[in-house]
């Protein structure tokens, strides 16, 4: 199997690009650049050609549309290549030095995986349900993700899953929910997702002055806001209710995803398994 790497970023975010090049260099990786959709240059009306204004997670923010469409550009570039798997990166992540080793040898890739999430989302209280039946590769576990996990800044995707996601247009939900919310996102229900634990990546690699590029977020008011909160509450409850039996019966555990930026690849733990 062959892997390719795609780095998504705004053209004007040159500071982020420089920081990301350092991260890629330490991993021995080369990434193809994907110019992100700029919500200051592309109108909401244009984005609505591929997106819906509202979905199961409520109002679809213009910035979030731009993010999702940027990832769609990366999926299209990947499918035009001869690679079997693509690592999709946003331009504000820290990477563990052994990330390159994970892509150089994909013998560990689970046969039924559509996506493998490399990232930890930096929410202190967030717990994710992970299936007990996993395996260890180079000191990190690879386990099926059973509940919602936020963040879409570092994940590996198969060709089949990338095509499936593109076929789900019009997009109606934020990128991370599209990929990792198995209750609110219909496309996510058809993709088996695995999580690397400890994670290989984490957001926060910010360049000065490049933190909040683009227009301010719109906050719904009145009934649209109430409807959005109700929808999200229902899907959060549904997700908890769905995974509860697996946790109680010992088929899954609730865990906080950790990020370990050190290389864990040692002769003692380079054991390879295929799920």
C-alpha positions in Angstrom: 0.0 0.0 0.0 1.1 3.5 -0.8 0.4 6.7 1.2 0.3 10.4 0.1 0.1 13.5 2.3 -1.9 16.6 1.7 -1.5 19.8 3.7 -4.5 22.2 3.7 -3.9 25.9 4.3 -4.8 29.4 3.2 -2.4 31.0 0.8 -1.8 34.0 3.0 -1.0 31.9 6.1 2.8 31.8 5.3 3.7 31.6 9.0 1.7 28.5 9.5 3.2 27.0 6.3 6.7 27.5 7.6 5.9 25.9 11.0 4.3 23.0 9.2 7.3 22.5 7.0 9.4 22.0 10.2 6.9 19.4 11.4 6.9 17.5 8.1 10.7 17.6 7.9 11.1 16.1 11.3 8.8 13.2 10.2 10.6 12.8 6.9 7.3 13.6 5.0 6.6 15.5 1.9 3.1 17.0 1.5 1.2 18.2 -1.5 -0.2 21.7 -0.8 -4.0 22.2 -1.0 -5.0 25.9 -1.0 -7.9 26.2 1.4 -11.2 27.7 0.3 -11.0 31.3 1.6 -14.3 32.5 3.1 -13.2 36.1 2.5 -12.9 35.5 -1.2 -15.6 32.9 -1.9 -19.2 33.9 -1.1 -21.6 31.9 0.9 -23.8 31.7 -2.1 -21.0 30.1 -4.1 -20.4 27.6 -1.4 -24.1 26.7 -1.3 -23.6 25.1 -4.7 -22.0 22.2 -2.7 -23.4 22.8 0.7 -26.7 23.1 2.5 -27.4 26.1 4.7 -28.5 24.0 7.6 -28.2 20.4 8.7 -28.5 18.0 11.6 -26.0 20.1 13.6 -27.9 23.3 13.0 -26.8 26.4 11.0 -23.8 25.7 8.7 -21.4 28.5 9.4 -19.7 30.0 6.3 -16.3 29.4 7.8 -17.2 25.7 8.4 -18.4 25.4 4.8 -15.1 26.6 3.6 -13.2 24.1 5.9 -15.3 21.2 4.6 -14.9 22.2 1.0 -11.2 22.5 1.5 -11.0 18.9 2.7 -13.1 17.9 -0.3 -10.4 19.5 -2.5 -7.8 17.3 -0.7 -10.0 14.1 -1.2 -10.3 14.9 -4.9 -6.5 15.4 -5.3 -6.0 12.1 -3.5 -8.4 10.2 -5.7 -6.6 11.6 -8.8 -3.3 10.1 -7.5 -2.2 6.4 -7.4 -2.0 6.3 -3.5 -4.1 3.9 -1.5 -4.3 6.0 1.6 -4.0 9.7 2.2 -3.0 11.6 5.3 -4.9 14.8 5.4 -3.4 17.6 7.5 -4.5 21.1 8.4 -1.7 23.7 8.8 -1.8 24.1 12.6 -0.7 20.7 14.0 2.1 19.3 16.0 3.2 15.9 14.7 5.0 13.1 16.5 8.4 12.3 14.8 7.3 8.7 14.1 4.3 9.8 11.9 6.3 9.2 8.8 7.1 5.6 9.9 3.4 5.0 10.1 2.9 6.0 6.5 6.0 4.3 5.1 4.8 0.9 6.2 1.0 0.5 6.0 0.9 -3.2 6.9 -0.8 -2.2 10.1 -3.8 -0.6 8.3 -7.0 -2.3 9.4 -8.6 -4.1 6.5 -12.0 -2.6 7.2 -10.9 0.9 8.0 -12.2 3.9 6.1 -10.5 6.5 8.3 -7.8 6.3 11.0 -7.8 9.4 13.2 -4.2 10.5 14.1 -5.3 13.5 16.1 -6.2 14.3 19.7 -8.8 17.1 20.2 -7.7 19.4 23.0 -10.8 19.3 25.2 -10.0 18.4 28.8 -13.2 16.7 29.6 -13.9 14.9 26.2 -14.0 11.1 26.5 -14.2 8.8 23.5 -15.6 5.3 23.4 -13.0 3.0 21.9 -13.5 -0.7 21.2 -11.6 -3.2 23.2 -10.6 -5.3 20.1 -7.6 -3.3 18.8 -3.9 -3.8 18.3 -0.6 -2.1 19.1 1.8 -0.7 16.5 5.0 1.1 17.3 3.9 1.6 20.9 0.5 3.1 20.1 -2.9 1.4 20.1 -5.2 1.4 17.1 -8.8 0.9 18.2 -12.2 1.4 16.6 -13.8 4.7 17.5 -17.4 4.2 18.6 -18.5 7.7 19.8 -18.1 11.2 18.5 -14.6 12.8 18.5 -14.0 16.4 17.6 -11.3 17.7 15.3 -10.4 17.0 11.7 -6.8 18.3 11.4 -5.0 15.0 11.0 -6.5 11.8 9.7 -5.7 9.1 7.2 -8.5 8.1 4.7 -8.9 5.3 2.2 -9.9 5.8 -1.4 -13.3 4.2 -0.8 -14.1 6.4 2.1 -12.9 9.6 0.3 -15.2 8.8 -2.6 -18.0 8.1 -0.2 -17.6 11.4 1.5 -17.5 13.3 -1.8 -20.6 11.5 -3.0 -22.5 12.7 0.2 -22.7 16.3 -1.2 -24.3 18.6 -0.5 -22.4 18.9 2.8 -24.5 20.1 5.7 -22.3 19.7 8.7 -18.9 20.7 10.0 -15.9 18.7 8.8 -15.2 16.9 12.1 -18.9 16.0 12.6 -19.1 14.9 9.0 -16.3 12.4 9.7 -16.7 11.5 13.3 -20.2 12.0 14.5 -21.9 8.7 13.8 -25.3 9.9 15.0 -25.7 13.3 13.3 -23.8 12.5 10.1 -25.3 10.0 7.8 -22.0 9.6 5.8 -20.1 8.8 8.9 -22.3 5.8 9.7 -21.1 3.9 6.6 -17.3 4.4 7.5 -15.5 2.4 10.0 -13.2 4.8 11.9 -10.1 3.9 14.1 -8.3 6.1 16.6 -4.5 6.0 17.3 -4.0 6.2 21.1 -1.8 8.0 22.1 -2.5 10.3 19.2 0.2 11.3 16.7 -1.0 14.8 16.2 -2.5 17.8 18.0 -3.6 21.2 17.0 -2.1 24.4 18.4 0.9 25.0 16.2 -0.1 28.6 15.6 1.8 31.4 13.9 1.5 34.9 15.3 -1.3 36.9 13.7 -2.7 34.0 11.9 -5.1 32.6 14.4 -8.5 34.0 13.3 -8.5 34.6 9.6 -11.8 35.2 7.9 -15.2 36.6 8.8 -16.8 36.5 12.2 -19.1 33.6 13.0 -22.9 34.1 12.8 -24.8 33.1 15.9 -28.4 32.1 15.3 -31.0 33.8 17.4 -34.5 33.0 18.5 -36.1 29.8 17.2 -33.2 28.8 14.9 -30.9 28.8 18.0 -33.4 26.8 20.1 -33.8 24.3 17.2 -30.0 24.0 16.9 -29.6 23.3 20.6 -32.4 20.8 20.6 -31.0 18.9 17.6 -27.5 18.8 19.1 -28.9 17.6 22.4 -30.9 14.8 20.7 -27.9 13.6 18.8 -25.6 13.7 21.9 -28.2 11.7 23.9 -28.6 9.3 21.0 -24.8 8.8 20.8 -24.5 8.1 24.5 -27.5 5.7 24.5 -26.0 3.9 21.5 -22.5 3.2 23.1 -23.7 2.6 26.7 -24.3 -1.1 26.3 -20.8 -1.6 24.8 -19.2 0.1 27.7 -21.3 -1.7 30.3 -20.6 -5.1 28.8 -16.9 -4.4 28.6 -16.7 -4.3 24.8 -15.5 -0.7 24.9 -13.9 1.8 27.3 -14.4 5.6 27.7 -11.0 7.2 27.4 -9.5 10.6 27.1 -7.3 10.7 24.0 -3.7 11.6 24.8 -1.1 13.2 22.5 2.4 11.9 22.8 4.8 13.9 20.6 7.7 11.6 21.2 8.6 8.8 18.9 7.5 5.5 20.4 9.0 3.4 17.7 11.6 1.2 19.5 12.8 -2.3 18.6 10.7 -3.7 21.5 7.4 -2.2 20.3 7.6 -2.2 16.5 5.3 -5.2 16.4 2.8 -5.1 13.5 -0.7 -6.5 13.5 -3.5 -6.3 11.0 -7.1 -6.0 12.3 
